[in-house]
C-alpha cells in the first residue's frame, strides 16, 4: 500500500506542517497539502525546494497518484541530497 508521505503532521494554514522528517526526504518544518482531486504540493524551507503535482481525477488518494507523488518527491530529494544540480542552474 502506498501512503501519503507525511511525518507527524500538525494542521497549518496551507495544509499541514511536518514536525518530523519524512521518508521521502522532506525535512521537519515542511508544509504539505493534498487536494480532493489528487493535487499535491510541499514546501521545504530547510532544503530550499518545493514541488507541485496536479492531477484532476478521483478517487482521492488513488494508489497510482500516491505512487507518482512519492516518486516525484523521492527523486527530487535524491538529486538535491546526492549533490547533483538540476539542469539550468
N, C-alpha and C positions, 0 to 999 in steps of 0.2 A: 504494500500500500504506500502510495506517495502522499506525503502530508505537506502542508504549508511550512516553509522554513521559518518557524517562529520560535524564539527562545522564550524566556519569561517575558511576557508582554503586558505592558500597562497601557490603558486607554490614553490616547493623545488626541489633540485637535485634528490631526490629519490621518488618523488610523490608530496605530499602536506604536509604542516605544519599547524596543527590546532592552531589557535590563541585564541580559547576559548575551555573550557571543552566540552566534547561530552556526550550525554545522556547515553551511554553505560558504562561510567566510565572513558574513556580516558581523560588524562589531557591536558590542554593547553600546547602547545610546542611539542606535539607528532607529529611524522611523520607517514604518511599512504600512501598506494599505492593500486591501483586496476588495474589489467591487463585484457586484452581483453577476455580471456577465463575463466573469473571468478577466477583469482588468487588475493588474498588479503594479505596484511601484515600491521602491525602497530608496531611502536616502541615508548614506553612511558618512557622517561628517568626519569621523576618525580617519577613514581611508580616502576621503575626498572623492567619493563616487556615488552615483545614483543610477538607477535603472528603471525602465518602464517597459511593460509588456501589455499590450492592449489586444484583447480578443473579444469578440462580440457573439458569444454563444453560451447556451445553457446545457447542462446544469452547472450551477456554481460549484467550484472546487472539483471539476471534472478531472479524472486521472491524467489524461493527456495534457491538459492545461497546467496542472501542478508539476508534471514531469518537465514540461517545457520551461516553466518559470524556474524550477530548481536547476536545470541545465544552464540556463542563461546566467543566473546568479553565480553558480559554482564556476562557470567558465570565465566570467569577468574577474572574480577574485583570484582565480588561477593565474590569469595574466598579470594582475596587479602584484600579487604576493610572490609570483615567480620572477619578478623583475623585468618582464617584457614590457615594452612600450606599445601602446595602442597606435596603430597606423595613423599618420598625420600629426603626430605630436613630437 
